[in-house]
Structures are given as C-alpha cells and as structure tokens.
Amino acid sequence: MKNILILTIILFFYSLSSFAQKIVPLEEQFDYEYQGEPYYYKDVNNLLDKFTGEWEFTDATHYLKIKFYKIEGINESASPKETYDEIRSFILYKEKQAGKWIVVYNTYPSSYTTADLNNQNFNNGFGIKGNYVDETNYNRLILSYYEPTPPCTLMITCLFSLTFINTTNPQIDWKLNQHCYLESVSQPCSSTNNPIQEYKIPLQLTLTKL
C-alpha cells in the first residue's frame, strides 16, 4: 500500500511537470530549442510596450495614423502547445489626390473596448502584427506587414522593421524589408487571373507618437 502511494505521488508530480508551460522571453524565441513541452513566448521584459499607443506620419501627399496594442496569452487551436504575446494594429491611411484627402485604408473599428483588445479573436487575421524582437537591438521589432486588399486580390505579405527612437518626443522608424511573398486567394474567389495590389503606404517613414 505504501509503495502504491509513493508511486501515485511520483506520477502526480511527473504529470504536473509534463504539462508545465515553459516561459520563453520574446527576445530569446529563436534561440529556444523546442523539446515537445508546452511553451509561452512571453514579453516578460515588456519590450513591446514602448511601441504601443497611437502614432502618426504626414507629409504633403500622405497621412498615416496607426494604433499598436499588445495582446497577451494568445493560444490558437491549431497549435495548442504554443502561447504567445504579440503586437497588433489598426491603420488609417490617406492620400492627397487632386487636392483632396482620400481615405485609402481604414481598419479602425467604429468602436471597441479594452475587453475587445484583450480578446485574441478580435482583429485577428492579416495585418501589421507580430512579436519578433531583434536579438541585436531590443528597440527594433520585425513584424508581418500586410495592406488591406479588395476581395479576390492576391495579398502581398512582407516583413518590416519598427525601430523605436528613445527621445523626449518618441518616434518610430518604419522600414519595409524585401522579404515578401504572395498569399493565396481564398475561396470562393477564382484561383486564376487574380490581380496583385502594389503597396500604397510609403516604404520608409518616421512616425511620431500622438
């Protein structure tokens, strides 16, 4: 009976260790050697926080406002062992055409709450988002960049960098990289003769915090 009790206790603690979630800081995620255990790419050092909030760029012919926010504890059903934190965004982009400002993109919802921003299913999908912290510069993020496109248009997704400039007037350098690929067009669209939309937002600019 005593041996059975000891064995039960051992199995209990082994079970706990098997399901324990390994915390991996975001800045270390590409050094992490996955061993089959559940893991959490967590922003333990709050490196994403400096990028959150609303930012703005404007010149004579372009206007961009973007809201970055952090969402924590994302766990998608397709990868139940993986949990992660990431930056997501809303954008408002305008161009001056024939002397008038025209809205090109507006992904801001008409209304949203703090609870919405904490819901992993809210504003989920293509967009400007991600969580890769540059290992050589913790003030730089590498994110997935996607501009909204009309239905049945081939979607170009690229990687781009945001570099935080730590000044009295906080700014972010925005630079699109050349690591791009085409996303397939979803059904019920035709799989042939789908147009490719070129990027409209300037590929390099500086955002100032609002």
N, C-alpha and C positions, 0 to 999 in steps of 0.2 A: 504493500500500500504506500509506504514511504517512497519507494522508487518511482511509483506511478506519479505521485505528487511532484517529485523533483523533475521528472520528465515533462509533466504538464507545464511547470513553471518555465523550463528551458524553452519549450515550444512556444509559449506565450511571448517571451521576450524576443525570440527569433522572428516571430510573426510581426512584432512591432518594428523590429529593425528592417524587415523586408519591405514594409510599407512606408518607412520613414522617408520623407522628402528631402533630398539633398538641395541645399541652398547654394546657388552659384551666382556670384555677383555679375552683373551685366558685362562689366569690363573684362571679365575672365571667361566669358562663354565660349570663345574659340580656342581656349586652352584646356577646356574641360573634356576629359576622356569619359565618355558615356559607358557605364558598366551595367546598364539594364535597369537601374533603380529609378523611381520617380524623381524628377528634379524640377527646380524652380529657378529660372533666370530672373533674379530679383534685383531691383535697383536699391541695394542695401545702403549705398553711399549717396543716394539722392542726386545722381549725376544728371538725370533727366529734368530735374526741377528748374534749372536755370533757363531751360528752353520753353517752359510753359507760359501761357498768357497770350495776349494779342500783339501782333507785330505788323508793321506797315512799310510799304515801299511805294514811292510815287516819283514820276518824272513827267516830262511834257506829254507823253502819249501812253503811259502805262500806270495802272494803280493796282496794288495787291495788298489785301489785308488777310492775315491768316491767324487762326487761333490754334495753338498747340495745347493739348492737355494730356496728362498721364493717366493711364488706366492700369490698375494693378490686379494681379491674380487671374489673368486670362487662362482658361483651360478649355481647349477645343476638343470636342468629342472625337475628332479624327486622331488625336494624339493624347490620350488620357494620361500618359506619364509626364507630359510636358506642361508646365505652368510658366507664365512669363509676364513681365511688365512691358509696356510699350508706350510710345508717343503716338497720338492720333491727331487729326486736324480737321478744321473747316476752312474753306478759302472763299474769298470774294475777289474776283479779278475783272478789271475793266480796261478797255482800250478807247482812246480818243479817235473817233472816226468821223471825218467830215466836220470837225469842230465840235462834236458831241461825244460825251462819255457813254459808251455802250457796255452793258454787263455781258461778259463772255462766259464766266463761270460764277455760280453762287451755290455752294454746298452747305451754307449755314441753314439749319432748320429754322422754321418760323418761331419755334420756342423749344426750350429744353431745360431740364433741371439738373441739379447736382447728381441726383439718383440716375438720370439718364447717362451722364458722363462716367458713372461708375459701373454701368451695365456693359458687359463685354459684347453683347449682341447689338448694342446701339452704335450706329455709324461704323459698322463692321463691313469690310469688303475692300475694294480698291480705293486708293487714296494716297496721301502723303503720310506715311507712318513707318514705324519700325523701332528698333531698340539697340542697334549695334553702336557701342561706344568705341571710338578709335583707341586702340591699345597704346598708341604713342602720344595721344593728345586727348585727355578726358574732356576738353571743351569742344570736341568735334563728334558729331553723330553722322552715321551713314544710314540713310533711310531709303525706303522704296518710294519712287516718285511716279505718280500716275495722274494725268489730267483727265477730267471727265470727257467722254466722247458720246456722240449721238448713237442711237441704237444701231447695231449691226456694223459698227466701225471696228476695225482691228485696233486693239489697245496696245500702245507702246508703254512699257514699264522700264524705268531706268533706276539706277542708284544715284543718289546725290548726297552732297555733304552740307551740313549746317555747322558753322564754326562760331561759337559764342565769343564775342569780344567783351571782355570784362572791363568796362569803363563806367564812368559816372552816368553816362547815357547809354544803357545797354543796347548792343547791336548784334545782329547775326549776319555772317557772310553766307550766302546761298550760292552753291555752285553745282551745276549738273555735270555728272561724270559721263563717260562714254560706254558704260556697261548697260546696254539696253537690249531688250528682247520683245518680241511680239506675243501678246496673249491671244489665244484662240477665241473666236467669236462664239458666244453661247447660243444654244437653240432658243427659239425656233428660227433664228437667222440662217440664211444660206451660208454654206461653208466656202463658197467661191465668190469672186468679184466683190470682196469687201474692201472699202477704201481704208487707207491709213491716214489718220489725222496727225499733222505735224504739231510740235509743241508751240504754244502761243505765249506762255509766260516767259519772260527773259531768262536765259540760261544762267546768268550770273548777275547778282544784285546784292544790296545790303539792306536788311530790314532793321527798323528802329522800333523799340518797344513802346507801346501806347500806354 
